[in-house]
Amino acid sequence: MSVYTMKPRPQTAYVETLGHIGRALSNLHLALRDWNDRRVTRRILGGLTDRELSDIGLLRSEIGDLR
């Protein structure tokens, strides 16, 4: 039985730079998505009455602290 081992090709600086840019854009996208999710959640919770917030265990003062 023979075993084939592949040697990884060395990456050029161009490919490596594109990888860094891609990761940075992906991280930016994830950060923006998370920020928007928190913004929408705060808006929805802000529209609830104090009674409704109490039912889910929140105080109005805690809405801004959501992370």
C-alpha positions, 0 to 999 in steps of 0.5 A, spaced: 500 500 500 502 506 498 501 513 501 501 519 498 502 525 502 501 532 499 506 538 500 502 544 501 504 550 496 507 556 499 502 562 499 504 568 495 503 574 498 498 576 494 493 570 496 495 571 503 493 578 503 486 577 499 485 572 505 486 577 510 482 582 507 476 576 506 477 575 514 476 582 515 470 583 511 467 577 514 468 580 521 466 586 519 459 583 516 458 579 523 459 585 527 454 589 523 449 583 523 450 583 531 449 590 532 443 590 528 440 584 531 441 588 538 438 594 535 432 591 533 431 587 539 432 594 543 426 597 539 422 591 540 423 591 547 422 598 548 415 598 545 413 593 550 409 595 556 412 595 563 407 589 565 409 585 558 417 586 560 415 584 567 412 577 564 419 576 561 423 578 567 426 585 564 426 592 567 425 597 562 432 600 565 435 593 563 433 594 555 439 599 554 444 594 557 443 588 552 449 585 549 
